[in-house]
Amino acid sequence: MSGQNVSLIFPGQGAQHHGMGVGLYRDEPVFRAAMDSFFAALDTDGDQLRDEWLSAVPGPLFDDASRAQPLLFGLGYSLGAAVIARGVTPSSLIGHSVGELAAAAVAKVFDVGDAGRIMAGRSRAMTKTVPGGMVAVAGAVGDVVPHLVGDVVVGAVNTPRQVVLTGPAEELQAVVRALTAHGFACQPARARQAFHSPVCAGAAVEFEAAFDGVRLSTPEITVVSTRTGLPVGPEQARTPEFWAAQLALPVQFWAALDTLLAVDGTHVLLEAGPGGSCAAMTRRHPAVREKRAKVLPLLPPAGQDPGLDVDVFDRTLTQLATVLHV
């Protein structure tokens, strides 16, 4: 139908929860095949990661970048493959943090075989950073910045009134105490590393080396970058530094969302990951509040029976077909 835009939104670190997507892995063949392809690209590490993901009890490192990041990537990539297999071709893609790499893979900037090398390199690089964390704060950038100290920075602008602070653990805790004393609501993210801060500059350089030998291509689907807030250009897409440097740069999610939703027509945004995190932020956008855009989940939120995965996935795609009149 003319004027309808379908986009996939890929969540990043902090969205993960135990059991995410395991029901879909059991019962959705395309999703399962895509996940298995990614696990195979990780070689023996992939077998261990899959076993931990499917385990009845989450492992002690589940929220560490070495586990959460590749799982969120694999989940996003595989959900994209499953949606496209159902006959839905997205008009654009947007990813938060590691979700941007999932968007790039769905857009065929690189293939799933190379994704294994890329994600393994990202995890290795982050193990060498100082212990840190990330905290979501209900406040505008200008209100929060005066309270920052040391290497703590704004690592993400999710909405005009929600930012994510990132930095070394002790300094971050001190900032949180100060903000709480001044009445700001703070919520720690499920992260053990200070993603999107200057302390990751060395990791970003090391991560860039993981792209050696990887063939990077122009996106076949528009990727609106949360690094720049703009669509990824052909030259950017083929430049390893563009994808690697993101580790040390802030996530401009709201700016990217503005760009995506400025396209003429109405929009349907599918959350291609654990249900809830990106959707909650996206629903604050004026286009959603004014009903020019709709946000739909592809997976249930945390705490739900994995047996609901297929029900949510099928119901959303049925609803999408109704909206698009196909």
WOVEN-V239089 format. One record per pair of residues at least 6 apart in sequence whose C-alpha atoms are under 6 Angstrom apart, sorted by sequence separation. I is the first residue (numbers start at 1). GAP is how many residues later the second one is. If there is no record, write none. Layout:
i=I gap=GAP
i=I gap=GAP
This chain:
i=40 gap=6
i=157 gap=6
i=224 gap=6
i=225 gap=6
i=236 gap=6
i=287 gap=6
i=288 gap=6
i=25 gap=7
i=39 gap=7
i=156 gap=7
i=224 gap=7
i=225 gap=7
i=95 gap=8
i=156 gap=8
i=223 gap=8
i=224 gap=8
i=155 gap=9
i=223 gap=9
i=93 gap=10
i=154 gap=10
i=155 gap=10
i=299 gap=10
i=154 gap=11
i=155 gap=11
i=153 gap=12
i=153 gap=13
i=299 gap=13
i=152 gap=14
i=152 gap=15
i=298 gap=15
i=151 gap=16
i=218 gap=16
i=218 gap=19
i=140 gap=20
i=140 gap=21
i=217 gap=21
i=139 gap=22
i=216 gap=22
i=275 gap=22
i=138 gap=23
i=139 gap=23
i=229 gap=23
i=138 gap=24
i=227 gap=24
i=275 gap=24
i=77 gap=25
i=137 gap=25
i=226 gap=25
i=227 gap=25
i=268 gap=25
i=274 gap=25
i=275 gap=25
i=276 gap=25
i=76 gap=26
i=137 gap=26
i=226 gap=26
i=229 gap=26
i=266 gap=26
i=267 gap=26
i=268 gap=26
i=269 gap=26
i=270 gap=26
i=271 gap=26
i=272 gap=26
i=275 gap=26
i=136 gap=27
i=137 gap=27
i=148 gap=27
i=167 gap=27
i=226 gap=27
i=229 gap=27
i=266 gap=27
i=268 gap=27
i=270 gap=27
i=271 gap=27
i=136 gap=28
i=166 gap=28
i=73 gap=29
i=77 gap=29
i=135 gap=29
i=135 gap=30
i=226 gap=30
i=134 gap=31
i=134 gap=32
i=208 gap=32
i=224 gap=32
i=133 gap=33
i=208 gap=33
i=132 gap=35
i=132 gap=36
i=133 gap=36
i=208 gap=36
i=131 gap=37
i=132 gap=37
i=207 gap=37
i=131 gap=38
i=35 gap=39
i=18 gap=40
i=204 gap=40
i=155 gap=41
i=204 gap=41
i=35 gap=43
i=204 gap=43
i=34 gap=44
i=31 gap=47
i=138 gap=47
i=201 gap=47
i=137 gap=48
i=200 gap=48
i=137 gap=49
i=136 gap=50
i=198 gap=50
i=31 gap=51
i=136 gap=51
i=196 gap=51
i=197 gap=51
i=30 gap=52
i=135 gap=52
i=195 gap=52
i=196 gap=52
i=135 gap=53
i=196 gap=53
i=135 gap=54
i=196 gap=54
i=134 gap=55
i=66 gap=57
i=133 gap=58
i=133 gap=59
i=132 gap=60
i=133 gap=60
i=132 gap=61
i=133 gap=61
i=131 gap=62
i=132 gap=62
i=10 gap=66
i=41 gap=72
i=38 gap=74
i=42 gap=74
i=41 gap=75
i=126 gap=77
i=125 gap=78
i=125 gap=81
i=125 gap=82
i=7 gap=83
i=6 gap=84
i=7 gap=84
i=12 gap=84
i=6 gap=85
i=7 gap=85
i=8 gap=85
i=9 gap=85
i=10 gap=85
i=11 gap=85
i=12 gap=85
i=122 gap=85
i=5 gap=86
i=7 gap=86
i=9 gap=86
i=12 gap=86
i=121 gap=86
i=12 gap=87
i=11 gap=88
i=10 gap=89
i=121 gap=89
i=118 gap=92
i=156 gap=94
i=155 gap=95
i=156 gap=95
i=157 gap=95
i=158 gap=95
i=159 gap=95
i=156 gap=96
i=157 gap=96
i=158 gap=96
i=110 gap=106
i=109 gap=107
i=109 gap=108
i=109 gap=109
i=109 gap=110
i=108 gap=111
i=107 gap=112
i=107 gap=113
i=107 gap=114
i=63 gap=127
i=63 gap=128
i=64 gap=128
i=92 gap=129
i=94 gap=129
i=92 gap=130
i=93 gap=130
i=94 gap=130
i=92 gap=131
i=14 gap=175
i=14 gap=176
i=79 gap=193
i=76 gap=196
i=76 gap=197
i=4 gap=261
i=6 gap=261
i=8 gap=261
i=3 gap=262
i=4 gap=262
i=5 gap=262
i=6 gap=262
i=7 gap=262
i=8 gap=262
i=9 gap=262
i=10 gap=262
i=11 gap=262
i=15 gap=262
i=4 gap=263
i=6 gap=263
i=8 gap=263
i=9 gap=263
i=10 gap=263
i=8 gap=264
i=11 gap=267
i=23 gap=283
i=23 gap=284
i=24 gap=285
i=23 gap=286
i=24 gap=286
i=1 gap=323
